[in-house]
Every structure is written in C-alpha cells, then in structure tokens.
Amino acid sequence: MPMKVLRRRAPLRSRTGWSRPVTFTVGLVLTQTLSLAGSESGARTDPAKSEGVSASAQGTEAQAENTSASSETHLTPEQWFEGGKETLNNWIEFAFGGLLTRGNQAEAQSRHQLRDGLFGGIQDLHDQTEVAKNTAVTLDGRALFDAHDYRLSVAVSREDAWYLRLHAAQSRLWSGPTGGGYAPEGRWYTFSEGEDWGLDRTELGIEAGVHPKGLPHAHFRYLHRTREGYRDATTWGMAHASTGNPSRVLGVAPALYDMDESVDRFELDVTHRIRKTDVGLGLRYEGGDLEHTRKVFEYPDEPVERKLTDRQGTRYDLLSVHAWSETWLRKNLFFSTGYLYANLDSDFDGSRIYGTDFGVGYVPGYPLGYTSLGGGAQQREHVMNANLLYQPHVHWVLIPSIRVQRLDADADSQGWGTQGRAGTRFSAQSERALLDVRERLELRYTGLTNWIFHATGDWTQGEGSLEEVGGLSLVGGTGVAPVRRDTDDSRLFQKYSVGVRWYSASWLSVEVGGYYKRHRYEYDHGLDSTANNSLNRYPAYLTYQRFDTWDGHAGLTLRPLAKVTLISRYEFQHSTVQTRPDAASGLSDVESALLTSHILQQSLGFTPWSRLTLQGSWTRVWSEVETPAAAVTRALLASENNYWLAQLQAICVLDDRTDLSTIWFYYRADNFEDFWADGLPLGVAAKEHGFMASCTRRLSARLRLTLRYGYVHHRDETFGQSRNYEAHWVASSMQYRF
C-alpha cells in the first residue's frame, strides 16, 4: 500500500465540514418505522368485532383465525418480550446506520472503533435446527458492510456424544495517523488523511470434540489468525521545535507500524474422571510469522527531512504440554495441581535505515543504523502449582497454594552497523535464568451473623542471572560500545490484604479493606565493562530498587427507601519507589518517585415507578507522580492524572411493546501545563460529553424494531485542539424471530 505524507497542518480540525450526508440513513429509519407500524396497525383485528363476526356465522375456520389474532393482541408483557406464547429461539437482525463526523475523522474512528460513513447488513443471525434425534445444526453470523465486521459459525452437535464447529471472522481495529506538534507556532504533524487507517484481523478455525459417557473426553481446535494493516505508534520521530531555535529538538513527528502477521495454532485437550478425581492433559503448538515495520517521519518540512524504516521480522515455534488434576480428598478437603512445560524457538531479522523514502535500501550519508540483522532466541519454561481448599469448621475456609516457575533463555544476534560510508560488523549473545517460588494463603470467616471477614497473604521469592556479551559497535567513533556484563539478581514480593463486610440491616451494608504491597529487587554486578558515566550503564548502574504501596478503601450501600439505592466508595493509594545506585557513581539512596491517588465514586439508583428506572454515577480521581527531577528542571514536572466523570441513565417502559433508554456522560481532565520553553508537555487536558438514546418497539410477537442515536463532542487541549471532533451516530435495526 503506497504511503503518503502530509506536511504540518493547522492546529484546528483536519476537515472543514461534515464528512458525509446521512439523508439515506435517516430516510431509511423513518421509512421502516412508518411502513412497519402501518402494516401492523392495518392487520390488527379489533377484539370486539372479532367476537361479533365469529358469533354470527363465519364458520369454524374464521373463528379460529380471529381467536388467534385476539390472543396475540392480549399477550402478557413477558410474552411480548420473549416473543409470544411460543418459544422462539432463532432470529435474524438487520441493521443500517452511519457515523457522521466533523473535525478529526481519524481520531473519532480510533476512539469509537466505528468507520466514518454508512454501514449496513446483518447484525446478528442465529438459527438452531434439530436434524435428527438429539442432533442439532447451529448457524451464527454477522455481516456489516463497510464496517469490516464479518462473522460466520456453523456447528453440528449430538447431545452427550460429539460436536463439530467451523467459524470465520474478520474485524478492523481503527487507528489514527497523527503525531505531536509545537503549540507556540501552531504546528501539528500527521500522515496524509483521506485513507482508512486500521489493522484488519481475520480468524479461521475448526473445533471438534467427543464426550462419550464413561470414557475420556477429547477436544481439538485449530486456529489461523492474521493481522495486516497500520497501527499508530507512540515512539515519534524528531522535529525542530522552532524555526527560530533550530538546535532544540522534540520527538513529535508522526510514526506508525505497518504490520503483517500470520499465526497457526493447534490445541488438543483430553479429560477423564477416575473415581473422585478429574484429570486432564493438553498439548499446544503455535507457529507464527510476524513482520513489523515502524515508519517514522523525521524533521518534516525541513531541509534535513528524512524517513526512518525500522523493520523487525520474527518467526517462532511454540510447543507446550500441560497436565492437571482435581479431587475431593474429603468432604471438606479439595486438592488440585498442575504442571506446564513450554519450549519457544524463534528466529529474527531486521534493519534500521534512514533515507529519502520508506522502504529504501541503505544510502551512505545518513545517521547510525544497521542492516542485515539476524539471530535467534530460545526459551524453556517449567511451571508447577498446587492448591488446597480446607474447611475445618462451617465458618472457616483456608486456601493455601504454591507455584514454582523455572525459566531459561538464550539469544544471539549479528548485523552490520552503518554510519556514513563506514560500517562494521557487530554481534551479541545473552543468557538468562529465573527461578520464582510463590506462596499464597487465603482465610475467610463467617462466624458472626451478618459479618464476612477475609485476609490474604502473598509471597514470592526469586533469583536469576543475566550474562551479556557484545552489542552494537562503534562506527567511526560514533554509537554505543560493546559490553560485557554478568549480573545476579534477587526478588522478594509480598502482599497482605484484609477486608470486612457488614450487613448491618436490610437497607445498609458497609465494606472496609486495604492492602500493603512491597516489591524488592537487588542486583549484584560481578562483571561490568562499562563505566558508571557511560551512556549504556543501565541496568548495571542500579543495585537496589523497592516499590511500596499502601492502599485502603471503604464502601457504603444504603437503601433509605424501597425505590432508592445509594452506593458510595472511596479509595486511597500511596506508593513510593526507593532507588540505590552503584557506590562508584558517588550517589546515595533516593526516593525516585512518589505516587498518591484518591478515588471517590458515588452512584444513585431511583425507581419512581415500575416502568421507569433512573441511574446516576460520579467519579473523581486525584493522582500525582512526583520525582526529584521536578525540583531541578521544569522539563520533568510532576505527572498528574486528575479527572472526573459523570453519567446519567434512564430506562423507561412506555408500554407493553415499547422501551426507551437514554444515557448522558461527561468527562473532564485538566492536567496540561504549558511549558514549551522547557520541554515537551505531556499532561492530558481533554473534555468530552455525549448523549445516546435507543427505542425498541415490538411490532408483533416475532418482529421488533430498534432506533438508536448517539452524539459525542470531544475537545483535546493537549494537542492544541488538532484532534477535536464531533460525531453523530444513527442506526436502526429490525429483528425477526422464528
């Protein structure tokens, strides 16, 4: 697919007007409503007239017809909802509609995962037919044209004997081709518009199983999955921040991933019950071919403009086997265990080339990159777990468990480093070993009336080693020198949580709980060829890191009236990061990060009468991350993630055949600080509100019509209003049950 590039653009919306008309959609909705309602009302029989005609001498056949019409008219609300007195388990639903955007079309598609424009087709299809005694054929499908949304499944099953299922699906993950920009000069960058950016995903599969009574049950599945297309990347390219200050560079130029993946997976599971014990054995094989190309547009619209193509290809084979068992040793004692072995073998290749266009060969004269990258990696993993559920008393439950994981991996690579017209060969090897043991104990107590107590302890001890040799080489005195490192590491994770719930009355319940969590890492660098002031000293630069988190929460559920429910919740979280560098650095321990969060939630449910339900919720979050760098430079200020969200919803049953649902929401985040003079602002400032409504009308026991409308208004201050948009969504669907 050819790649087009658009230079910098104005900071406001990317399109000047409504993208496409929806006259056809609205007209179709109105036509469906009027025609269906008219035909239904014209065909409906007046009960009183039916009685008179049948009593007068129209014969047995006319009497039966009028009796049937009268009984359908007098269906109960439950029968109208379920499809009449007859159980209707099959249906087909047609849908037509469209997304209408004004502003940044790509942003709207990415956020709502809907294609701009019209769509239509079969939204849902289900048909189950019994073709023989205890044998059924089931068909499920979906086909929405211009929405890249298709699904088809056909299954044949015989009760308590076997089944066979074939399925295929296609969907699209929409993506935006935008990057960042420089607000003081009103410059914002994006790839060309006018194309639908997204990742197309397909899946083909077959499943089969046999489950005869008294014999082992077997299940087989094969899946073929692909992903192809474009996905936005967050690692942007370089651009000069200001034409008046060309020495200042910011990473704001747009980038994307061009992806082409193919994966085949085979699964086989066998299960059997031997007396009181269930056992199982499973085999997995997966083979993949992944091609990822990151395309970065650097220094757009400048004399030094260039394009970076970073290609990464991977082919792998993954084989795993697992076994498990579950058994009740006693009436109050349950034991389960499992084991997994997995072997991963992969090969990779790639290149990193700067040039005048994407996908070109290496051209001397451009910055440091590499070509002819090749190598491989292997990984072997063993996992074992055992779990016990013990109930020593009717009010006590104890659940201890243990998990052991062993992982060994090694990798090697080689390639050709480039810089101008010079170049040199490089190679690297590494080996990694990990051993983790995790223990967990959970306690529950219900001995006090209307009280539930629970506590959990979680511990993990781990150790490992890492050996690294080689790496990218210096080319013409530029780049990163090869390294030689041997590092031993140890880990200790622990988490303790407690909680209690009290049902003090039928209209009041209270919940209180919290946890403490610590993750500790220690590194012993037995060998390190790099100095502590080198550019690639991490991770040998660190010898100790500790992450501590305190969390507490409280909840209240209150029902002051039979028709009113209030739910309140508050959570507080405090986290610190302690870091110790190598003594040779001359630096001491430091609290490298401090995270504080407050979360407040409130919801209200009100049912003023049986046909109307009102619900509202409100969430407020205060969250901030502080680092010592904030006291030194404004380029790294404290990071804030403060926002609030409100929502109101109403569900109304207008009559026995008509339901109406509406919802309104509002989101606001205001964390953007304009310090372009010091660095790249990354705080989020956005505002969004919207409204959605749907109406469902049951025209008959078999036919129902649904109309939907949605509106979203989005404003993004972080990107200088360049990602603003308004979106209208209109759709209608008609379901027929049979």
Secondary structure as GFF3:
##gff-version 3
##sequence-region A 1 738
A	DSSP	beta_strand	5	9	.	.	.	ID=ss1
A	DSSP	alpha_helix	23	43	.	.	.	ID=ss2
A	DSSP	alpha_helix	47	56	.	.	.	ID=ss3
A	DSSP	alpha_helix	59	73	.	.	.	ID=ss4
A	DSSP	alpha_helix	77	82	.	.	.	ID=ss5
A	DSSP	beta_strand	91	103	.	.	.	ID=ss6
A	DSSP	alpha_helix	105	112	.	.	.	ID=ss7
A	DSSP	beta_strand	117	132	.	.	.	ID=ss8
A	DSSP	beta_strand	135	145	.	.	.	ID=ss9
A	DSSP	beta_strand	149	158	.	.	.	ID=ss10
A	DSSP	beta_strand	162	174	.	.	.	ID=ss11
A	DSSP	beta_strand	178	182	.	.	.	ID=ss12
A	DSSP	three_ten_helix	183	185	.	.	.	ID=ss13
A	DSSP	beta_strand	187	191	.	.	.	ID=ss14
A	DSSP	beta_strand	198	210	.	.	.	ID=ss15
A	DSSP	beta_strand	217	232	.	.	.	ID=ss16
A	DSSP	beta_strand	237	242	.	.	.	ID=ss17
A	DSSP	beta_strand	245	253	.	.	.	ID=ss18
A	DSSP	beta_strand	255	274	.	.	.	ID=ss19
A	DSSP	beta_strand	277	298	.	.	.	ID=ss20
A	DSSP	beta_strand	306	330	.	.	.	ID=ss21
A	DSSP	beta_strand	333	355	.	.	.	ID=ss22
A	DSSP	beta_strand	369	393	.	.	.	ID=ss23
A	DSSP	beta_strand	396	419	.	.	.	ID=ss24
A	DSSP	beta_strand	422	445	.	.	.	ID=ss25
A	DSSP	beta_strand	451	471	.	.	.	ID=ss26
A	DSSP	beta_strand	483	505	.	.	.	ID=ss27
A	DSSP	beta_strand	508	528	.	.	.	ID=ss28
A	DSSP	beta_strand	542	561	.	.	.	ID=ss29
A	DSSP	beta_strand	564	581	.	.	.	ID=ss30
A	DSSP	three_ten_helix	583	585	.	.	.	ID=ss31
A	DSSP	beta_strand	590	609	.	.	.	ID=ss32
A	DSSP	beta_strand	612	626	.	.	.	ID=ss33
A	DSSP	three_ten_helix	628	631	.	.	.	ID=ss34
A	DSSP	three_ten_helix	634	636	.	.	.	ID=ss35
A	DSSP	beta_strand	639	640	.	.	.	ID=ss36
A	DSSP	beta_strand	643	655	.	.	.	ID=ss37
A	DSSP	beta_strand	658	670	.	.	.	ID=ss38
A	DSSP	beta_strand	685	698	.	.	.	ID=ss39
A	DSSP	beta_strand	703	716	.	.	.	ID=ss40
A	DSSP	beta_strand	725	737	.	.	.	ID=ss41
###
